[in-house]
Amino acid sequence: MNAIWPLWATALALLLLAMAVLIWPLMRETETDAVDGRTPDAPLRHVYQAQREELEREFERQMMSPSDREQALEELQRRLLDDTDALSPSATALAPSQPERAWVRRGLAGLLALALPLAALALYLKVGDPQAAATIAAAEPQSHANSGVNVESMVSGLAAKLAQSPDDLEGWMVLARSHEVQEDFNEASDAYRQAIAAAERGKFPVSLQARLHADLADAQASAQDGLMEGPVQRALEDALRLDPLQPKALALAGTAAVRRGDIASAKQHWQQLLAQLEPGTDMALRVQSDLQRLEGVSRPEGSGSVTVTPSAPALSGMQGTISLSPAMAERVQKGDTLFVVARAAETGRIPLAALKLDVGKFPMAFQLDDRHAMSPELRLSRFKEVTVEAWVTRSGAPQKTSGLPTSAPRTTAYPVSGVNLLIDQIVP
């Protein structure tokens, strides 16, 4: 079973338990409720009804005459009226309020049944991280094959369900994360757009909407092989317009600024990000390192390019060659694209870096380093060991295509040189 389902099942069980503890006492009919529907003079009428029945039985046994019967009934009726009038007016006044109390409790129970799940969802969206669940689900890719679970059909089923429930914000977020895990970044971008639209319709907090715009920018950049122009830049601008201190948007905006040569903007974004991080943490140290590297960046006068002074540390990375098995030669055509992708065990199937090459004459040399990182938060230099593989695509998209050649994944230390990848397998 996918690791994500026990998480949701546990959360649902805890929610139902909390609702039962709160709602059951309100819905349960107490002994007081059972008698509250009666009028205050009900016991008295019961006594007089028994007396009348006794008179009727005596009359039937011919123990009294019709005139005596009529006189006795009139006397009984008069006594009933006198005793009823003698009842406390306060008891009569309180009688109508008894059923109302039961309805008040039932109304409160209905309100809790609606408000408690909504409050739980709002709290999860505020302090939770749906991406963590998607990452957990992706961390054991082989378990799906062993258990017979078809991930593709699960994602397709979720997409079909969301087509009928366009306002299901959490569903769109889970779908987007799932497409990212599958490296289908175009579909992930579409899901993030739907999530943003649902958040706007539901008037969710602007901080959440800003995070969704930042996630959209990240997915679009991945779909564009790391390019951060056009729609990526617009998504980042939307994120920072909603929340000028959105951490992920600041990190990506700083990276985009460096790539277009705007060092001042990059420093500003990363300094704002650093101010929000706890000093001494791994993330804070990485941002400090990036800022220190920017200190050595200069723009030659009259040049539109950015250069790095010798004092700036050079990027270390992975260097190697990609070879093609003779058996796979006939499956590779002119115009095909070659992708080299690196991952780490700590992040599961989430790619750390990707390199796109035009298929040429094999063997082909490649170099993969932090410049090819899919996210500034997950650079290759953070990891001591990575897994790298290469595959051929015909569409130019980074997803593997069934029937086309691929290499076996190779795990190696990082940084490293002399890595040899042999494309000798077929994508199932």
Buried (B, 14 or more C-beta within 10 A) or exposed (E): EBBBEEBEEEEEEEBEEBBEEBBEEBBEEEEEBEEBEEBBBEEBBEEBEEBBEEBEEEBEEEEBEEEEBEEBBEEBEEEBEEBBEEEEEEEEEEBEEBEEEBEEBBEBBEEBBEEBBEEBBEEEBEEEEBBEBBBBBBBBEEEBEEEEEEBEEBBEEBBEEBEEEEEBBBBBBBBBBBBBBBBBBBBBBBBBBBBBBBBEEEEBBBEBBBBBBBBBBBBBBBBBBBBBEEBBBBBBBBBBEBBEEBBBBBBBBBBBBBBBBBBEBBBBBBBBBBEEBEEEEEBBEBBBEBBEBBEEBEEEEEEEEBEBEEEBEEBBBBBBBBBBBEEBEEBBEEEBBBBBBBBBEBBBBBBBBBBBBEBEEBBBEBBBBBBBBBBBBBBBBBBEEBBBBBBBBBEEBBBBBEEBBBBEEBEBEBBBEEBEBBBBBEBE
